[in-house]
Amino acid sequence: MRLHRFPTLVFGCLVLATALAAEPPSRTAIDAPELARLGPAPVGVRTLTLVNRDQPDPLAFDAKSGKAPLRDRTLVVDLWYPARDAGGAPETYSADLPSEGSAPPAKFTIPGIAVRDARAAAGRHPLVVVSHGYSNATVALSWLTENLASKGYVVAAIRHEDPTIGDRTQFAGPLLRRPIDIAFVASSLQASLGAEGLVDPSRTALVGYSMGGYGVLTAGGGILDPDGPAVRQLVPGGLMAPFARGGARQDEIVVKGLRAIVALAPAGGGALSAWGRDGLAGIHAPLLLIAGDHDHTVDYTTGARAFLDATTSVRRYLLTYRGGGHAIGLNSAPDSMRSNLWDFSWFEDPVWRKDRIIAINLHMITAFLDRYVRDDESRAAYLDVAVSDSNAGAWPAEDAGRFDTISPGTGSITVWKGFQRNFSTNLELLRKDPEPAR
């Protein structure tokens, strides 16, 4: 009897695993903290094309003439927004990521909740501009884009069309283009979607992952170091110098109307030293940094942890996943990316469950954007926690309640507000306030 039932049990487990893998990443699991769940609005998605005219192409720089050709830079932008109704079939996204070595790109699909070209909900909504990581795809961040749109944000994710990550000789392209792309898209959408009545340009936020983190920190006011390796060595022909400290075009790459910046596993530190010692003091919008302290792609100590100390002009936070690595920014791995470790590693962390990372990210990012973009001070308690080490959070037995009780974060209960009693371990949340000018 057991022999007959065993294949059935295995088949049932495989069906369950497939069903779980097919869940839209923007819809969180049962152990998600309070603010991670989807908001009340249906979600629409549409695709826009923007053209930034006469841009220097650093990858075609001619050393003999000392010039780079000017070319129109076409940027495709995926736009998620709160919709009026949920009519129509939800979108299934498709994209690819570079494979290891010379293999062709690995293709994948991701189920969504958004409806293509759904009618937008009435009202002027905050604008969030999202910049993906090196060689990433916008739809691989649908956990964030769809979820925020359901909460009333208009979310514009830029397809940067990077060179393949395996060819580091082309690194100058993303290094120069990231902040320029972000500032251009933000300005363009503030104008066009503002005129359309869809967004409030004065309530803009930036979110970036990895190379996109470098981009949003720079477009958010971080001043590039004219003597650093990024400007002097890595981008040829002095093409980056006009955008660095003292350059004639420095202000062109700074986003206006900016209320908040979120940088996940941000690049720009270490040997790159994009802003030098004091450049990040140029950021004047509140900042949320999110990183794993075992990030082997962009170093945590000289990256996010150092950035917390360097952004001295603003209130800033650093959420750290203890034992976590670099892969904290993308969706859970689609089925087609689970048979090869290189493909799998684009999405998954060696230690942390990915749907857990997504849920915690969504909870904290929602609290942060609501507070600083929407001026909702009721969200302050989710950020200004009683203990920075989540493991130190107390929950006295007399206040235990149900197993799944949500922490109020008050009184004798110092487990972080919004987390369930037994689901708030191995995290750290540091806060620093603006420092007096030197």
N, C-alpha and C positions, 0 to 999 in steps of 0.2 A: 504493500500500500504506500509506503513511504517512497519507494522507487518510482511509482507512478505519479506521485504528487510533486516530486522534486523538480521535474522539467517545468511543470505548471507554475511552481513558485518562482523559478528562475525567470520564466517568461514574464510573469507578473512584475517582478522587480525591474526588468528591462523596460517594460512599458511605463512603469512609474518614473524611472530615471529619465526616459525620453520626454515624458510629459513635463517633468520639472525643468528640464533643459530648455523646453519650448516656451516657458513663461516669459512674458516681456520683462526685461531687466528693470524697467521703471516701476514695476509693481513689486513691493518688498515682501520679505518673508515674515513669519509669525513673530520672530524674535527681534524685529526691527524696533529701534527706539521711536518715540512718539511722533516726531515731526517728519519721519521718513515716508510715511504713507502718502499715496497719491492725494492730490487736492480734489476739489469738487468739480472742476471744469473739464468738459471733454477737450480733446486736443486735436488740433489740425496741424498739417505740415505742408509746406510748399517750398519750391526751390527757386532761388533768384540767381541772376548773373550780373556781376558788377565788373567794370573795366577801369583800371587805373592806368591812365595814359602815360606814355613816354617814360617808362621806368628803366633804370640801368640794370642790365643783366650781368651779375657778377660772374656767372658761370661761362660767359662768353667774353670775358675780359681779354684784351689783346695787350700783352706785355710790351710789344714793340712800340705801339702807338700810345700806350698808357691810357687807353680808353675802353669803356664797355659800351656796347650798342644799346640804344634806347628802344624798348619794346613795350607794347601795350600788355599789361598784366591782367589776364582774365581770372576772376575769382568766382567760383560757384559757392553759394551760401545756402545751407539748409536752414529753414526757418520753422520753428515750432511755436505755437501760439494757442491761447485759450480759445475754444470754438463755441459756437452757439448751440450746437446739437451734436450728437454722436452718430448721425446717420452715415451709412457707408461702411465698407469693409476696412478694417484696420490695416495699416501699412506693414509689409514685410520688407525690411531693408536688406540690401545686398551690397557688398564691397569686397575688397581684398587687401591683404597686407603682404609685405615682402617675405618671401621664404628664405631659408638659409642657403647661402652660396648662390649658385646660378640657377636654382630651380625656379620655375614660373611662380608668380604670386599665388598665395593661398586664398581661395575664394570662400566666402561664408555668407550666411543669411541670419537675420535677427528678427524675431517677431516684435511688433510694436503695438501701441494702443492708438496711435495717431491716425486720422483719416486724411487722405490726400486732398488738398484744396478745399477743406471744410470752411464754412463761413466763419469768420472771426467774431468773437464775442465783442460786444460794445464796450467802449471805454478806452482810455489811454493807459497802457500798461508799462511797467518798467522794462527796460531793454537789457538783456544779458548777452554779451558777445563771448563766444567760446572758441578757444584756440587749441587744437589737438596736438599730440606729441609728434615727434619726427616720424614721417612716413605712416602716420596713423590715418584713420578715417573718421569722419564726423559721426557716422551712424554707430560706431563702436562706443560712443558716449551717450547712447540713447537713454541709459539709466538716469542721466542727469537732465538731458534736454526735454524729454517727455514729462518727467516728474515736475520740473519747474514750471513748464507750460500749464500743467494741470492746476498749479497754484497761482496762476494769473500773471506769469512772466512771459514775455516774448523773447525767445532764445534763438540767437543767430549763430550757427556753427560754421566756421570758415573751412572750406576744402583748400588747404594750402598747396596741395600737389607738390610735395617735397620730392627731391631726388631719392632714390632708394637708399635706405639707411646703411646698406652694405658698402656703399662707395663713399668713404669719408673725404675723398678729394673734392666733393661737391658741398661740403659743410658750409661754405661761404654763402650759399644761396639761402638756406633757412635762417642763418645767423643775421643776415642783412634784412631779409624780407619779413620775418615774423612781426616785429613791432610796426613796420610800415603797413603791412596787410591789416593788422588789427585796428590801427588808427584810421585807416582809410575806410574799412567796412563800418566801423562805429560811426564815423562822421556821415557817411553816405546814408546809413539806415536811420540815424537820428533825423536827417533831413527828409528822406522819402517816406519813412513810416510815420514820422511826426506829422508830415503834411497829410498823410492818409488818415490820421487820427488813431492809429493803432498803438503808438508808443508815446511815452513822456520822455523827451530827450534829456531832461534834467535829472532823470533817475536811471542812470546807466551803471552797469556792473561789468567786470571782466572776469572770466574764468579760464585758466589755462593749465594744461597738464604737460609736464616734462619740458620739451622745447617750447610748448605753448605757455608754460609757466614763466620761462625767461621772457617770452614775448609780452605777457600781460604785466609783468613787473616793469618792463621798459616802457611800454605804452601807458602804464599807470603812473609814470613820473620818475622811474629810476633813470638816473643820468649816466649814460655810457662814458667810460673812462677813455679819453683820447689817447692815453699812453698805454692802455692795456692791450693784451694780445688779440682780443676780438677786433679792435679797431686798427691796430698797427700791423698785425701779422696775418690774421685769418681771412679777412676780407681784402681782396687785392685792390690796388690802385687808389687807396684812400677813399673808396666809395662810401665807407661808413663814417668817416670823419665829420661830414657836415651835420650828422645827427647826434654827435657826441657833445660833451660839455664844451660850451663856447662856440659850437658850430652854428652856421647860419640857418640850418634847418632843424635845430634841436627841438623846437616847439611843435613841429609838424607831426611828430610821432607820439604826442601826448594826447590822450583822449579827453575831451571836454565833457562836462556834466557828469563826471565820475563820482559815484557814491561808495563803491566797494570793489575790492579785488580778492579773488580766491586763486591761489597757486598750489596745485597738487604736484608733489615730487618735482619742484621746479629746477630746471637747469640754469646755468649762469654763474655758478660759484666755482670753487676749486681752481684748476689751472686756467679755466676760461676767464675768470675774474672780470666779468663784463662791466661791472660798475665801479671797480676799484674799492677803496676803503669807505668812501663817504657817499657814493652815488645813490644808494637806496634811500638816503635821507631826503631825496627829492620826491618821494612818494607821499602824497597828502590825503589819500583815501584810506579808510580802515582796511586792514589786511588780515585774511585768514590763510595761513599756511597749513598744508596737510602733507605728511610724509611718513615713511617707514624708516626706522633707525638702522635698518640693515639694507639700505638701498645701495646696490652695487653698480648702478648705472650713473646716477648723479649722487655724489657723496652727501650723506646727511649732515655731517659735522660742518663741512665748509659750504653746504648748501642751505637747506631750509633752517637748520638751527642757527647758522651764522646770519641768515637774512632776518631772523627774528630780532637779533641784537642791532642790526644795521639800519632797520627802518625806523629811525628814531623820531620822526616827525608825527607819527600816527599811533593810534591804538591798534595793536596787532595781537594775533593769537597764533599758536602753533599746536595743532593736533598731531600727536605722534602715535603710530602703531608700533608697539614694541615687538621686535622681531620681524616686522613687515619690511618688504622690499620695494621695488620700483613700480610694480604692476598694480597700482592702486587707482588708476584712472579710467580703465576701460571696462566694458561689460564682462560678465562671466563668459567663459570660452564657449562659443557655439559648437555644436556637435562636430562639424567638419574640421574644427581646429583642435580636436582632442586626441588625435592619433599620432601626432608628431610633437616632440617636446619643445622645439623652437616655436611652432605655431601656438601651442598651449601657453607658453611663457609670455606671449604678448598680453594675455588676459589674466592669468592666474598667479597668485602669490604662493610661494612654497610653504608658508606657515598659516596664513589667515584664509578662512573661507571667504570666497569672493562676494557672495551675496551679503555676507556680514559687513564687509568693507563698504559696499555700496550703500547699505542701510545707514551705517554710521555717518558716512560722508553726506548723505542726503539730509539726515537729521541736523547735522552741524551747519551745512551750507544753507539750509532753509532758515534756521535761526539767525544766521549771520546776515543773509540778504534781507530778510524781513526787518531786522533791526536797523540796518544801516541804509538800505535802499528805500524801504517803506516807512521808516521812522517808527516802527512798532516796538516800543520799549518793553512790552510784555515778553519779548524774546530774550531780554537781557539775562534772565535767570538761567537760561539754557547754556549761556556762554561764560558767565561769571560764576563758575562753579566753586563750591565750598572747599574742595580739595583738588589739587592739580593731578595727583596720582589717582586714577580711577580705582585701583586696588585698595586704596585707603578709605573708600567710601563706606560709611557705617549705615546699618539698618537695624536698629534695636529689635529684639524678638517681639516685644510688646506691640510694635507697629507693623508687624509682618504682613497682615492681611492675606489676600490671595497670592498664589504662586506667581501670577503674571501681573501683580500690582505695579503701576508706573510710579517712579519716584517723584515726589513733589519737590525734592531738593531743598527742603526747609526744615527748620528745627533740628531735631536729633538725627534726621535722615539726611546724610550727606552724600549718598549715591547720587551721581549726576542727574539732574532733572531730566525727565523724559525717558530714562532707561529703566528696564525691568530689574527687579531686585537682584537676580542672579546673572545678569547679562551685561556687566559693565567692567570687564577686566582687561588688563594689559594695555591701557590707554593712558596718555598724558595730555593735558591741555594747559599750556602756559599762556599767560597774558602779560603784555607790557603796555604801559601807557606812554603818551608822548613825553619826550625828554626836553628839558630847557635848551634853547639854542646856545651853542658854544660861542 
